[in-house]
């Protein structure tokens, strides 16, 4: 098992960092080692900003809903399924 809330919060933070590193000027503001910043930059180049924003929005919604959910695991799983579906739709459009 895993702690679903920690997972979704960590995923949201990761997505935010990917968005931040898409612009070299804002990437410099991250308080992480240069090697980590470079890895974020590499990953962020592989994903369009609108998709990252959508994923971040879904992760944030799951974070908000998590504590009030009677089935917390389903909340996390549903967010991941939505992210996968959005990815599929975006890649089919390109």
Secondary structure by P-SEA (a helix, b strand, c coil): cccaaaaaaaaaaaaaaaaaaccaaaaaaccccaaaaaaaaaaaaaccaaaaaaaaaaaaaaaaaccccccaaaaaaaaaaaaaaaaaaaaaac
